[in-house]
Amino acid sequence: MSEQSAKPYLVRAICEWCADNGLTPYLAVKVNAQTRVPAAFVKNGEIVLNVSHAATRKLTIDNDWIQFNARFNGQSQEVAVPLASVAGIFAKETGYGFAFTVAQEPVAALAAATAPEAPPAADEGGDAEPKPRARPTHLQVIK
């Protein structure tokens, strides 16, 4: 018998706590292929969603998915987020909440995303400018 994740219970608890205290629950999500959210609002592969009762319709948080309807730029859209993609839940006004570890994309997707680029074409002039040196990776205290 495998133990169930506490994540859906914690997400539901923070949502209820926010509602009881007049706070706005925000959900931080790492967007992947299974996540159904408006692409126009995704930044750097992430989206933050207001999941308050005032902002959503038919909000359901089960052990695998968070689903609801919400308006984005005046248009109603269905949102479906797998619990595995939830990076955090927090109150907008106080920042109180939980952050979660989100599993990385499958290895095949990572390999495609990190594949080396083709080497740049050689310059025919031969007088190539030297590349600037990389910045140091450590910090120094200067007095």
Phi, psi and omega per residue, in radians:
M1 nan 2.110 -3.129
S2 -1.586 2.593 -3.119
E3 -1.416 2.368 3.116
Q4 -1.319 2.642 3.101
S5 -1.190 2.531 3.080
A6 -1.455 -0.207 -3.057
K7 -0.937 -0.886 -3.111
P8 -1.110 -0.555 3.123
Y9 -1.213 -0.704 3.116
L10 -1.189 -0.693 3.103
V11 -1.088 -0.830 3.118
R12 -1.075 -0.706 -3.117
A13 -1.128 -0.780 3.135
I14 -1.155 -0.681 3.084
C15 -1.054 -0.789 3.133
E16 -1.159 -0.728 3.125
W17 -1.076 -0.747 3.104
C18 -1.068 -0.800 -3.136
A19 -1.070 -0.737 -3.132
D20 -1.151 -0.479 -3.078
N21 -1.855 0.174 3.108
G22 1.206 0.503 -3.135
L23 -1.841 2.892 -3.102
T24 -1.850 1.999 3.112
P25 -1.378 2.236 3.077
Y26 -1.983 2.415 -3.123
L27 -1.943 2.138 3.071
A28 -1.655 2.220 -3.009
V29 -2.257 2.327 2.955
K30 -1.523 2.039 -3.056
V31 -1.380 2.317 3.057
N32 -2.391 -2.957 -3.062
A33 -1.121 -0.510 -3.120
Q34 -1.467 -0.296 -3.073
T35 -1.365 2.235 3.098
R36 -1.927 1.727 3.108
V37 -2.422 2.812 3.099
P38 -1.143 2.066 -3.059
A39 -1.071 -0.489 -3.113
A40 -1.136 -0.343 -3.092
F41 -1.795 0.069 3.130
V42 -1.502 2.245 3.111
K43 -2.229 2.192 3.139
N44 0.952 0.646 3.097
G45 1.312 0.241 -3.123
E46 -2.327 2.735 3.053
I47 -2.535 2.541 3.066
V48 -1.987 2.217 -3.046
L49 -2.074 2.362 3.017
N50 -1.412 2.023 -3.100
V51 -1.950 0.499 3.088
S52 -1.249 2.811 3.125
H53 -1.133 -0.509 3.126
A54 -1.260 -0.479 -3.072
A55 -1.678 -0.227 -3.056
T56 -2.173 2.819 3.006
R57 -2.228 2.458 3.095
K58 1.002 0.746 3.120
L59 -1.205 2.147 3.030
T60 -2.259 2.324 3.083
I61 -2.168 1.739 3.091
D62 -1.780 -2.944 -3.045
N63 -1.324 -0.172 -3.125
D64 -2.121 -0.501 -3.020
W65 -2.402 2.654 2.906
I66 -2.017 2.136 -3.093
Q67 -2.301 2.494 3.080
F68 -2.946 2.945 2.995
N69 -1.891 2.459 3.117
A70 -2.609 2.831 3.121
R71 -1.719 2.292 3.073
F72 -2.192 2.063 -3.057
N73 0.896 0.701 3.072
G74 1.440 -0.049 -3.133
Q75 -1.923 2.285 3.126
S76 -1.285 2.296 3.132
Q77 -2.390 2.595 3.072
E78 -1.522 2.338 3.135
V79 -2.071 2.345 3.086
A80 -2.392 2.108 -3.087
V81 -2.175 2.126 3.039
P82 -1.206 2.434 -3.130
L83 -1.001 -0.506 3.133
A84 -1.128 -0.364 -3.125
S85 -1.602 -0.099 -3.111
V86 -1.318 2.096 -3.140
A87 -1.641 -0.297 3.118
G88 3.114 2.832 3.049
I89 -2.399 2.290 -3.089
F90 -2.682 2.791 3.067
A91 -1.465 2.231 -3.110
K92 -1.008 -0.768 -3.012
E93 -1.275 -0.567 -3.057
T94 -1.984 -0.344 -3.070
G95 1.393 -0.043 -3.137
Y96 -1.210 2.379 3.099
G97 2.933 -2.704 -3.096
F98 -2.291 2.528 2.997
A99 -1.941 2.504 -3.101
F100 -2.153 2.702 3.027
T101 -1.407 2.292 3.115
V102 -1.912 2.260 3.134
A103 -1.095 2.541 3.122
Q104 -1.251 2.860 3.061
E105 -1.092 2.775 3.090
P106 -0.975 2.707 -3.063
V107 -1.007 -0.678 -3.129
A108 -1.079 -0.710 3.138
A109 -1.199 -0.671 3.105
L110 -1.135 -0.714 -3.127
A111 -1.093 -0.706 3.135
A112 -1.186 -0.661 -3.107
A113 -1.282 -0.488 -3.081
T114 -1.883 0.253 3.135
A115 -1.073 2.424 -3.124
P116 -1.147 2.533 3.117
E117 -1.378 2.820 3.088
A118 -1.126 2.488 3.140
P119 -1.116 2.573 -3.135
P120 -1.145 2.626 -3.137
A121 -1.151 2.503 -3.139
A122 -1.189 2.462 3.132
D123 -1.403 2.290 -3.064
E124 -1.374 -0.282 -3.101
G125 -1.277 -0.421 -3.141
G126 1.385 -0.282 3.141
D127 -1.691 1.090 -3.129
A128 -1.297 2.389 3.084
E129 -1.205 2.446 3.067
P130 -1.164 2.508 -3.140
K131 -1.247 2.498 3.105
P132 -1.148 2.572 -3.135
R133 -1.218 2.570 3.109
A134 -1.200 2.627 3.109
R135 -1.251 2.603 3.125
P136 -1.085 2.579 -3.115
T137 -1.670 0.091 3.112
H138 -2.162 2.798 -3.132
L139 -1.826 2.599 3.081
Q140 -2.157 2.518 3.024
V141 -1.550 2.148 3.131
I142 -1.980 2.212 -3.122
K143 -1.893 nan nan
